[in-house]
Amino acid sequence: MTLKERLLSAAVVAEDKFDRLKERLFSRLDAGKPYQIIYYRGFGSPSAVWVKGRVLRQRDLPTPSDRDTFWHNLLATYQRFESDEVPRVTVRIEAFGQSHTTVSDEEGYFEFTINPPNDLPLGRVWFPIRYSLDGITQPGTGEPVEKNGHLMISPPFSQFGVISDIDDTVLQTDATSLLQSARLTFLGNAYTRLPFAGVAAFYRALQSGPVTTLFNPIYFVSSSPWNLYDLLVDFFRIQGVPKGPILLRDIGLTPTQFIKSSHFEHKLGMIRKVLDVNPQLPFVLLGDSGQHDPEIYAQVLRENPGRILAIYIRDVSEDRRDESVRELIQTAATFNVPMLLVPDTLAAAEHAAASGLIDPDTLPEIRADRRADKTGEMV
């Protein structure tokens, strides 16, 4: 066994012992703390739906406000990451008139794949789902522990799906600068974070497609931790970005890795999952040049010839990085797929309009949205 393997093994054992000690300690100290089911938007097609969530002991996080102080934001961030997970409890999932059960893992996470019925109503996209804990009630009140949510099923009339990165693609994070990214993550909230100019209008146009009666599903994939899920949901709502599943990462130890999956492995795995449950759909991919989106998307293209319509890469990196991206652009061209390194949202939107992916009549709105966003950007 190598030194790295020994260190990983020791770290995993230590984390497991700490988690069990913490579980016993908090079961006594936090006996009055309410249970909470965090659900992440499920997604799928008429053939399969994937759902995921987490069980915690914590009170609801405070609702963000544009008047929140530095200290309010810092406290909310602390509450997101200092979560008391509830392992090994039975979670009941009710959807489409069916009832299923699964068990939360050591970090409180649970996931399940549902096979929906064949008689889904045509034209419907969002479907209700209910989560509950079997044999557990809220301390003090004795009420059942329940959570209502929604899952998305891409309808048969969708023209294509959209898979988008978040950091430095939709949301300004400066992910290439660790200090700046940390400052925005830990000290800001959904109101203080800024979108890239024109993104909301462009994504609405992609969702509508060239014919406004369509509904093209949008999936957001990021390597940010699941702890930031509520912040991103609020951010998209505030900025008018279309609603869709948000797929983040569980950061923790495994017997072979210090982090359960690398940035590359996580995003590629989630994109594969999206494509697998939507075998009928081609996709448009959006990302940025700051990290590995071009490489990940090139791999997706190799694995799925004929299913990728276009790839848009926001240029947020230095010139030496652009050379690597241009090589991948040439690779995409061998598959007859346009991969564009674009300076801004409008450049991507203009190409999408010319390619029949969006209605050209939406370009004025995207330009107006771009101007409005730019007036609000920090300098």
DOLUMKE-950345 format. One record per residue: residue number from 1; residue in three letters; chain; x, y, z of N, C-alpha, C in turn. Coordinates in steps of 0.1 Angstrom, whole numbers. Each point is the difference from the previous one (the first is absolute). Example, Ala and Ser with C-alpha at 12.3 -4.5 7.8 and 13.67 -1.06 7.14 Angstrom:
<recs>
1 ALA A 132 -57 78 -9 12 0 9 12 0
2 SER A -4 11 -7 9 11 0 -8 11 8
</recs>
This chain:
<recs>
1 MET A 9 -12 0 -9 12 0 9 12 0
2 THR A -3 10 -9 8 12 -1 -3 9 11
3 LEU A 8 11 2 -2 10 11 -13 7 -2
4 LYS A -3 3 -13 -13 7 -2 -12 -9 3
5 GLU A 1 -13 -3 -11 -9 3 -1 -2 15
6 ARG A 11 0 7 -1 -1 15 -6 12 6
7 LEU A 4 12 -5 -6 12 5 -15 1 -3
8 LEU A -4 -4 -12 -14 0 -3 -8 -10 9
9 SER A 6 -12 2 -7 -10 9 -2 6 14
10 ALA A 11 6 5 0 5 13 -10 12 1
11 ALA A -1 8 -10 -9 11 0 -15 -4 -1
12 VAL A -2 -11 -8 -14 -5 -1 -4 -6 14
13 VAL A 9 -7 6 -4 -6 13 -2 11 10
14 ALA A 8 10 0 -1 11 10 -13 8 -3
15 GLU A -4 2 -13 -12 7 -3 -12 -9 5
16 ASP A 0 -13 -3 -11 -9 4 -1 1 16
17 LYS A 11 -1 7 -1 0 15 -6 14 4
18 PHE A 5 11 -6 -5 13 4 -15 1 -3
19 ASP A -4 -5 -12 -15 1 -3 -8 -8 10
20 ARG A 5 -12 4 -8 -7 10 0 6 14
21 LEU A 11 6 3 1 7 13 -9 12 0
22 LYS A 0 8 -12 -8 11 -1 -15 -4 0
23 GLU A -3 -11 -6 -14 -5 -1 -5 -3 15
24 ARG A 8 -7 8 -4 -3 13 -1 13 9
25 LEU A 10 9 -2 0 13 8 -12 8 -4
26 PHE A -3 2 -13 -11 9 -3 -14 -6 2
27 SER A 0 -14 0 -13 -6 3 -4 4 14
28 ARG A 9 3 9 -3 4 13 -2 15 1
29 LEU A 10 8 -5 1 14 1 -11 7 -8
30 ASP A -4 -6 -11 -9 7 -10 -13 -8 0
31 ALA A -4 -6 11 -12 -8 0 -12 8 -4
32 GLY A 0 13 2 -11 9 -3 1 6 -14
33 LYS A 11 -2 -7 1 6 -13 -8 -7 -10
34 PRO A -8 7 -9 -9 -6 -9 8 -8 -11
35 TYR A -7 -10 -5 5 -7 -12 -4 8 -12
36 GLN A 8 -1 -10 -2 7 -13 3 -8 -11
37 ILE A -9 -2 -10 3 -7 -12 3 11 -11
38 ILE A 13 0 -5 4 8 -11 -2 -8 -13
39 TYR A -9 5 -9 -1 -7 -12 6 8 -12
40 TYR A 6 -7 -9 6 6 -12 -9 -4 -11
41 ARG A -2 10 -9 -10 -3 -11 4 -12 -8
42 GLY A -10 -10 0 2 -12 -8 -2 3 -15
43 PHE A 5 -9 -8 -1 2 -14 0 -13 -7
44 GLY A -5 0 -13 0 -12 -8 -9 1 -12
45 SER A -4 -11 -5 -8 -1 -12 -11 -10 3
46 PRO A -9 -2 -10 -11 -10 3 5 -14 3
47 SER A 13 -3 -2 5 -13 3 7 -1 13
48 ALA A 6 10 6 6 -1 13 2 14 6
49 VAL A -1 1 13 1 13 7 10 -3 12
50 TRP A 10 9 2 10 0 10 -3 10 11
51 VAL A -1 -4 12 -3 10 11 11 -2 11
52 LYS A 3 11 7 11 1 10 -4 10 10
53 GLY A 4 -3 13 -2 10 10 9 -3 12
54 ARG A -3 6 11 8 -2 12 -8 3 13
55 VAL A 3 -8 10 -7 2 13 9 6 10
56 LEU A -4 11 6 8 7 10 -7 3 13
57 ARG A 7 4 10 -6 6 12 4 15 0
58 GLN A -9 8 -4 3 14 0 -13 8 -2
59 ARG A 0 13 4 -11 8 -3 1 6 -14
60 ASP A -11 6 -5 0 6 -13 11 11 -1
61 LEU A 7 1 -11 9 11 -2 -8 13 -2
62 PRO A 6 11 4 -7 13 -1 -2 4 -15
63 THR A -11 6 -3 -3 4 -13 9 12 -4
64 PRO A 7 -1 -11 10 11 -4 -7 13 -3
65 SER A 7 11 2 -5 14 -2 11 8 -6
66 ASP A -4 10 -8 10 9 -6 5 9 11
67 ARG A -5 0 12 5 8 11 8 -8 10
68 ASP A 3 -12 -3 7 -9 10 15 6 1
69 THR A 4 -1 13 14 5 3 10 -11 -3
70 PHE A 13 4 1 11 -9 -1 -2 -12 10
71 TRP A -4 4 13 -2 -10 10 -11 -9 -2
72 HIS A -11 5 -6 -12 -9 -4 5 -10 -10
73 ASN A 7 4 -10 4 -9 -11 10 -10 6
74 LEU A 9 4 9 10 -9 5 -7 -11 9
75 LEU A -10 4 8 -7 -9 8 -8 -10 -9
76 ALA A -6 5 -10 -7 -9 -9 9 -11 -6
77 THR A 12 5 -4 10 -9 -6 4 -11 10
78 TYR A 2 5 12 4 -10 11 -11 -10 2
79 GLN A -12 4 0 -11 -9 2 -1 -10 -12
80 ARG A 3 4 -12 0 -9 -11 10 -11 1
81 PHE A 12 3 5 11 -9 0 1 -8 13
82 GLU A -6 6 11 1 -7 13 -14 -8 1
83 SER A -2 -9 -8 -12 -7 -1 1 -13 9
84 ASP A -11 -4 7 0 -12 8 -8 -11 -8
85 GLU A 7 -8 -8 -6 -10 -8 -7 -11 8
86 VAL A -10 -6 -6 -7 -11 7 2 -13 -9
87 PRO A 9 -9 4 2 -12 -8 -9 -11 4
88 ARG A -1 -9 -10 -7 -13 2 -15 1 5
89 VAL A -7 10 -6 -14 1 3 -8 -4 -13
90 THR A -12 -5 1 -8 -4 -12 -7 12 -5
91 VAL A 2 3 -13 -7 11 -6 -10 -6 -10
92 ARG A -13 5 2 -10 -4 -9 -2 10 -11
93 ILE A -1 -4 -13 -2 8 -11 -13 -3 -7
94 GLU A -9 10 -2 -12 -2 -6 -2 8 -12
95 ALA A -2 -6 -12 -1 7 -12 -8 -8 -10
96 PHE A -8 6 -9 -7 -7 -10 -9 -11 6
97 GLY A -5 2 12 -9 -10 6 8 -12 6
98 GLN A 13 0 -1 8 -11 5 7 4 13
99 SER A 4 -10 8 7 3 12 13 -9 0
100 HIS A 11 6 3 13 -7 0 8 4 13
101 THR A 9 -8 4 8 3 12 15 -2 -3
102 THR A 8 8 6 14 -1 -1 6 4 14
103 VAL A 13 -2 2 6 3 12 11 11 -2
104 SER A 1 10 9 10 10 -1 14 -6 4
105 ASP A 11 5 -7 13 -5 2 7 7 12
106 GLU A 13 -2 2 6 5 12 0 15 0
107 GLU A -1 7 -11 0 14 -1 -15 6 0
108 GLY A -9 -9 1 -14 4 0 -6 1 -14
109 TYR A 7 -3 -10 -5 1 -14 -8 -13 -3
110 PHE A -9 2 -9 -8 -12 -6 -2 3 -14
111 GLU A -1 -10 -8 -4 1 -14 -8 -12 -5
112 PHE A -7 2 -11 -9 -11 -4 -4 2 -15
113 THR A -1 -10 -7 -5 1 -14 -14 -6 -1
114 ILE A -10 8 -5 -14 -3 -1 -3 -3 -15
115 ASN A -8 -10 -2 -5 -3 -14 -14 5 0
116 PRO A -3 12 -7 -13 5 0 -10 -8 -8
117 PRO A -13 2 2 -10 -8 -7 0 4 -15
118 ASN A -7 -8 -8 0 3 -15 -10 10 -4
119 ASP A -9 4 10 -11 9 -4 2 14 5
120 LEU A 12 5 0 3 14 4 -8 9 -8
121 PRO A -6 11 5 -7 10 -8 9 7 -9
122 LEU A -5 1 -13 8 7 -10 1 15 3
123 GLY A 12 5 -2 2 14 2 4 5 13
124 ARG A -1 -9 10 4 3 14 15 -2 2
125 VAL A 6 9 7 15 0 2 3 -3 14
126 TRP A -6 7 10 3 -1 14 -10 -8 7
127 PHE A 4 -10 8 -9 -9 7 3 1 15
128 PRO A -10 -2 8 2 1 15 6 -13 5
129 ILE A 8 2 11 6 -11 7 0 3 15
130 ARG A -2 -10 8 0 1 14 11 -9 7
131 TYR A 7 6 9 10 -8 8 -4 0 14
132 SER A 2 -11 7 -3 -1 14 9 -10 7
133 LEU A 2 1 13 8 -10 8 -9 -10 7
134 ASP A 3 -12 -3 -8 -11 7 4 -2 14
135 GLY A -10 0 9 3 -2 14 7 11 8
136 ILE A 0 12 -6 6 11 7 -10 12 0
137 THR A -1 7 11 -8 12 1 8 11 6
138 GLN A -5 12 -2 7 12 4 0 1 16
139 PRO A 11 3 6 1 1 14 -9 11 5
140 GLY A -7 -3 11 -8 11 6 -14 -1 -5
141 THR A -2 0 -13 -14 1 -6 -5 -14 -4
142 GLY A 9 -10 -2 -5 -13 -5 -5 0 -14
143 GLU A 2 11 -8 -5 0 -13 9 -8 -9
144 PRO A -6 -5 -11 8 -8 -10 11 9 -6
145 VAL A 11 -6 -4 11 7 -7 -3 -2 -15
146 GLU A -4 11 -7 -4 -1 -14 6 12 -8
147 LYS A 1 -2 -13 4 11 -9 -7 -2 -13
148 ASN A -6 10 -5 -6 0 -14 9 7 -10
149 GLY A 1 -6 -12 9 6 -10 -6 -3 -14
150 HIS A 9 2 -10 -4 -2 -13 12 -6 -8
151 LEU A -3 -8 -10 10 -6 -9 -4 4 -14
152 MET A 11 0 -8 -2 4 -14 1 -12 -10
153 ILE A -9 -2 -9 0 -10 -10 0 7 -14
154 SER A 10 -2 -8 1 6 -13 -12 -5 -8
155 PRO A -8 9 -6 -11 -5 -8 4 -5 -13
156 PRO A -8 -8 -7 3 -6 -13 2 11 -11
157 PHE A -5 12 2 1 10 -10 12 9 1
158 SER A 9 -3 10 12 8 2 9 -2 -13
159 GLN A 6 11 -4 8 -1 -12 14 -4 4
160 PHE A 5 5 11 13 -4 5 1 3 15
161 GLY A 10 -5 7 3 4 14 12 9 0
162 VAL A 1 7 12 11 9 2 7 -4 13
163 ILE A 13 -2 -1 9 -2 12 9 11 2
164 SER A 0 7 12 8 12 2 8 -1 13
165 ASP A 12 4 -1 8 2 12 -6 12 7
166 ILE A 4 3 12 -5 11 8 11 11 3
167 ASP A 11 -4 7 10 9 3 7 6 -12
168 ASP A 0 13 -2 7 7 -11 -7 -3 -13
169 THR A -12 -6 0 -8 -2 -12 -13 7 1
170 VAL A -7 -2 11 -12 7 4 3 10 11
171 LEU A 7 -4 10 3 8 12 15 4 0
172 GLN A 2 13 2 13 6 1 7 -5 13
173 THR A 10 -8 -1 7 -5 12 15 2 0
174 ASP A 5 2 -12 15 1 -2 6 -13 6
175 ALA A -5 -12 -4 5 -12 5 15 -3 -1
176 THR A 6 7 -9 14 -1 -2 8 7 11
177 SER A -6 8 8 6 7 11 -6 -6 13
178 LEU A 7 -8 7 -5 -7 12 -5 11 11
179 LEU A 8 10 2 -4 10 10 -13 7 -4
180 GLN A -1 5 -12 -12 7 -4 -12 -9 0
181 SER A 2 -13 -5 -11 -9 0 -5 -3 15
182 ALA A 9 -2 9 -3 -2 14 -8 12 6
183 ARG A 5 12 -3 -7 12 5 -14 1 -5
184 LEU A -3 -3 -13 -13 1 -5 -9 -11 6
185 THR A 6 -12 2 -8 -12 5 -4 2 15
186 PHE A 10 5 8 -2 0 14 -6 13 6
187 LEU A 2 11 -7 -4 13 5 -11 6 -8
188 GLY A -5 -6 -10 -11 5 -8 -13 -8 2
189 ASN A -11 4 -7 -12 -7 0 -6 0 -14
190 ALA A -12 -5 -2 -6 -1 -13 -2 14 -6
191 TYR A -1 10 8 -3 14 -5 14 6 -4
192 THR A 10 -3 7 13 7 -3 8 -7 -11
193 ARG A -4 -12 -4 7 -7 -11 -5 6 -13
194 LEU A 9 0 -10 -4 6 -13 0 -10 -11
195 PRO A -10 1 -9 0 -9 -12 9 7 -11
196 PHE A 4 -8 -10 6 6 -12 -11 6 -8
197 ALA A 3 11 -6 -10 9 -7 -7 -8 -11
198 GLY A -13 0 1 -8 -6 -11 -3 -14 2
199 VAL A 5 -7 10 -1 -14 2 -15 -4 2
200 ALA A -7 7 8 -14 -4 3 -9 0 -12
201 ALA A 1 10 -8 -8 1 -13 5 -11 -10
202 PHE A 13 -2 -1 5 -10 -9 -5 -14 4
203 TYR A 0 -3 13 -4 -13 4 -15 -2 -1
204 ARG A -8 11 2 -14 -1 -3 -3 -3 -15
205 ALA A 9 6 -9 -2 -2 -14 4 -15 -3
206 LEU A 10 -5 6 3 -14 -3 -11 -9 5
207 GLN A -5 3 12 -11 -9 5 -12 0 -10
208 SER A -3 12 -6 -11 1 -9 3 -6 -14
209 GLY A 13 1 -4 4 -5 -13 -5 9 -11
210 PRO A 1 -4 -12 -4 8 -11 -15 2 -1
211 VAL A -8 -9 6 -15 1 1 -4 2 14
212 THR A -6 10 4 -2 4 14 -10 -10 7
213 THR A -6 -9 -7 -9 -10 7 8 -12 5
214 LEU A 13 0 -3 9 -11 4 4 2 15
215 PHE A 5 -11 6 6 1 13 13 -9 -1
216 ASN A 11 7 0 13 -8 0 6 0 14
217 PRO A 2 -11 6 5 -1 14 14 5 1
218 ILE A 2 7 11 14 6 3 5 -7 13
219 TYR A 12 -5 0 7 -6 11 12 8 3
220 PHE A 2 3 13 12 7 5 9 -9 7
221 VAL A 12 -1 -4 10 -10 6 12 8 5
222 SER A 4 -2 13 11 7 6 7 -9 9
223 SER A 13 4 3 8 -7 10 -1 6 14
224 SER A -9 10 1 -2 6 13 -7 -10 9
225 PRO A 1 1 13 -6 -10 10 -15 2 0
226 TRP A -7 -11 4 -14 0 2 -4 10 10
227 ASN A 9 3 9 -4 10 11 -4 14 -6
228 LEU A 4 3 -12 -4 13 -6 -13 -1 -9
229 TYR A -7 -11 1 -11 -2 -9 -11 11 2
230 ASP A -3 3 13 -11 10 2 4 14 -5
231 LEU A 13 3 1 5 13 -5 -2 1 -15
232 LEU A 3 -11 -7 -1 0 -15 -15 1 -4
233 VAL A -8 -8 7 -15 1 -3 -5 14 1
234 ASP A 4 7 11 -4 14 2 6 9 -10
235 PHE A 12 -2 -4 7 8 -10 -7 -1 -13
236 PHE A -3 -12 -5 -7 -1 -12 -14 6 0
237 ARG A -7 -2 11 -13 6 1 1 15 -1
238 ILE A 9 6 8 1 15 0 4 6 -13
239 GLN A 9 -8 -7 5 6 -13 -9 -4 -12
240 GLY A -10 -8 2 -9 -4 -11 6 -11 -9
241 VAL A 10 -7 5 5 -11 -8 -10 -12 1
242 PRO A -2 -7 -12 -11 -10 0 3 -11 11
243 LYS A -11 -5 5 1 -11 10 4 -13 -6
244 GLY A 9 -7 7 5 -13 -5 7 -7 11
245 PRO A 3 -13 -2 8 -7 10 14 6 2
246 ILE A 5 0 12 13 5 3 8 -12 6
247 LEU A 10 -4 -6 8 -12 3 14 4 6
248 LEU A 1 -2 13 13 5 6 7 -13 5
249 ARG A 10 2 9 9 -10 4 1 -3 15
250 ASP A 1 -12 3 2 -4 14 15 0 3
251 ILE A 5 9 9 14 0 2 3 -7 13
252 GLY A 7 -11 -1 3 -8 12 11 -11 -3
253 LEU A 4 -7 9 11 -10 -1 -6 -14 -5
254 THR A 8 -7 -8 -3 -14 -3 13 -7 2
255 PRO A 0 -14 0 12 -7 2 11 2 -11
256 THR A -4 6 -11 10 2 -11 3 15 -3
257 GLN A -8 9 5 1 14 -3 -2 9 12
258 PHE A 7 12 0 -2 9 11 -13 7 -2
259 ILE A -4 2 -13 -13 6 -3 -7 -11 -9
260 LYS A -13 -2 3 -7 -12 -6 1 0 -15
261 SER A 0 11 -7 3 0 -14 6 13 -4
262 SER A 8 -1 -10 7 12 -5 -10 9 -8
263 HIS A 4 12 -2 -8 9 -8 -4 -6 -14
264 PHE A 10 -6 -7 -2 -6 -13 -9 -12 1
265 GLU A 3 -9 10 -8 -12 1 -15 2 4
266 HIS A -1 10 9 -14 3 5 -8 6 -11
267 LYS A 5 10 -7 -9 6 -11 -2 -10 -11
268 LEU A 10 -7 -4 -2 -10 -11 -10 -10 4
269 GLY A 0 -5 13 -9 -10 5 -15 6 0
270 MET A -1 12 4 -14 6 1 -5 2 -14
271 ILE A 8 4 -9 -4 2 -14 -4 -13 -6
272 ARG A 7 -11 2 -3 -13 -5 -14 -4 6
273 LYS A -3 3 13 -13 -3 6 -11 7 -7
274 VAL A 2 13 -3 -10 8 -7 -3 -6 -14
275 LEU A 11 -4 -7 -2 -5 -13 -7 -14 0
276 ASP A 4 -8 10 -5 -13 1 -16 -1 3
277 VAL A -4 10 8 -15 0 3 -8 8 -11
278 ASN A 7 5 -10 -6 7 -11 5 -5 -13
279 PRO A -2 -13 -2 7 -6 -13 -6 6 -13
280 GLN A -12 6 1 -6 6 -12 5 13 -4
281 LEU A 8 7 9 3 14 -2 14 2 -5
282 PRO A 2 9 -9 14 6 -3 1 12 10
283 PHE A 13 5 1 3 10 10 8 11 -5
284 VAL A -2 12 7 9 12 -2 8 1 13
285 LEU A 13 2 0 8 1 12 6 14 1
286 LEU A -1 5 12 6 13 3 9 0 12
287 GLY A 12 6 -1 10 0 10 9 12 -1
288 ASP A 12 -1 7 9 11 -1 14 -6 -1
289 SER A 10 8 -4 13 -5 -2 9 0 12
290 GLY A -5 4 12 8 2 12 5 -13 5
291 GLN A -8 -11 -1 5 -13 6 0 -11 -11
292 HIS A -9 -10 1 2 -11 -9 -13 -2 -8
293 ASP A -9 10 -1 -12 -2 -8 3 -4 -15
294 PRO A 9 6 -7 3 -4 -14 4 -15 -1
295 GLU A 9 -4 9 5 -14 0 -12 -10 3
296 ILE A -8 4 10 -11 -9 4 -10 -1 -11
297 TYR A -3 12 -6 -10 0 -11 6 -8 -13
298 ALA A 13 1 -2 6 -7 -11 -2 -15 2
299 GLN A 2 -5 13 -2 -14 3 -14 -4 -1
300 VAL A -10 8 4 -14 -2 -2 -3 -2 -15
301 LEU A 6 8 -8 -2 0 -15 5 -13 -5
302 ARG A 12 -5 4 6 -12 -5 -9 -12 4
303 GLU A -6 1 12 -8 -12 5 -14 0 -6
304 ASN A -4 12 -6 -14 1 -4 -1 7 -14
305 PRO A 6 -6 -10 0 5 -13 -15 2 -5
306 GLY A -2 11 -6 -14 3 -5 -10 6 10
307 ARG A 4 1 13 -9 5 10 3 14 5
308 ILE A 11 5 -5 4 14 5 -2 10 -12
309 LEU A -8 10 2 -3 9 -11 9 12 -1
310 ALA A 5 5 12 9 11 1 6 1 13
311 ILE A 12 6 1 7 2 13 4 15 1
312 TYR A -4 7 10 4 14 2 9 1 12
313 ILE A 12 5 -2 9 2 11 3 15 2
314 ARG A -4 5 12 3 14 3 15 1 3
315 ASP A 6 10 -6 15 2 1 2 8 13
316 VAL A 5 -6 10 3 7 13 15 -3 4
317 SER A 8 -5 -9 13 -4 4 10 8 -9
318 GLU A 13 -2 3 11 7 -7 3 -7 -13
319 ASP A 8 7 -8 3 -4 -14 5 -14 -1
320 ARG A 10 -4 10 6 -13 -1 -11 -11 1
321 ARG A -10 2 8 -11 -10 2 -8 0 -13
322 ASP A -2 11 -7 -8 0 -12 6 -9 -11
323 GLU A 13 -1 0 6 -9 -10 -5 -15 2
324 SER A 0 -4 12 -5 -14 3 -15 -1 -4
325 VAL A -8 10 3 -14 0 -4 -1 -1 -15
326 ARG A 8 8 -7 -1 0 -15 3 -14 -6
327 GLU A 9 -7 7 3 -14 -5 -13 -9 2
328 LEU A -7 2 11 -12 -8 2 -11 5 -10
329 ILE A 0 12 -4 -9 5 -10 2 -7 -13
330 GLN A 13 -3 -3 2 -7 -13 -4 -15 2
331 THR A 1 -5 12 -5 -14 2 -15 -1 -2
332 ALA A -7 10 6 -15 0 -2 -3 2 -15
333 ALA A 8 7 -7 -4 2 -15 1 -13 -7
334 THR A 8 -10 4 1 -13 -6 -13 -8 2
335 PHE A -8 4 10 -13 -6 2 -11 9 -6
336 ASN A 4 10 -7 -10 10 -6 -8 7 10
337 VAL A 6 2 12 -7 7 11 7 14 2
338 PRO A -7 11 -1 6 13 3 3 1 15
339 MET A 13 2 4 4 4 13 6 15 -1
340 LEU A -7 9 6 4 14 -1 6 5 13
341 LEU A 11 7 -1 6 7 11 -6 15 -1
342 VAL A -9 4 9 -7 12 -2 3 10 11
343 PRO A 1 13 -4 3 10 10 -11 4 10
344 ASP A -13 -3 -5 -11 4 9 -12 -8 -5
345 THR A -11 2 8 -13 -7 -3 -5 3 -14
346 LEU A 0 12 -4 -6 5 -12 6 -8 -12
347 ALA A 13 -2 0 7 -7 -11 -5 -14 -1
348 ALA A -2 -7 12 -6 -13 -1 -14 0 -5
349 ALA A -8 10 5 -14 1 -4 -2 3 -15
350 GLU A 9 8 -6 -1 3 -14 3 -13 -8
351 HIS A 10 -8 4 2 -13 -7 -12 -9 2
352 ALA A -5 -1 12 -12 -9 2 -12 4 -8
353 ALA A -2 13 -2 -11 5 -9 3 -4 -14
354 ALA A 12 2 -5 3 -3 -14 0 -15 -2
355 SER A 2 -8 10 0 -15 -1 -14 -6 2
356 GLY A -10 8 3 -14 -5 2 -2 -6 14
357 LEU A 8 4 9 -2 -5 14 -9 9 8
358 ILE A 0 13 -3 -9 9 7 -7 9 -10
359 ASP A -11 6 4 -7 9 -9 8 13 -2
360 PRO A 3 4 -12 7 13 -2 -7 12 6
361 ASP A -13 -1 2 -7 11 6 3 2 15
362 THR A 7 -10 6 4 2 14 13 8 1
363 LEU A 7 2 -10 13 7 1 -1 14 5
364 PRO A -10 8 -4 -2 13 7 -1 0 15
365 GLU A -8 -11 5 -1 -1 14 13 -4 7
366 ILE A 8 -8 -7 13 -4 6 9 12 0
367 ARG A 0 8 -11 8 12 0 -4 10 12
368 ALA A -13 1 1 -5 9 11 3 -5 14
369 ASP A -1 -14 1 3 -6 13 15 2 3
370 ARG A 8 -1 -11 15 2 2 3 14 4
371 ARG A -7 10 -6 3 14 4 -4 2 15
372 ALA A -12 -6 3 -5 2 14 9 -6 10
373 ASP A 5 -12 -3 10 -7 9 13 8 2
374 LYS A 5 5 -12 12 7 1 -1 13 8
375 THR A -11 6 0 -2 12 9 1 -3 15
376 GLY A -3 -12 3 0 -4 14 13 -7 4
377 GLU A 10 -2 -9 12 -7 3 9 8 9
378 MET A 7 -7 9 10 7 9 12 4 -8
379 VAL A 6 10 3 12 4 -7 12 -1 10
</recs>
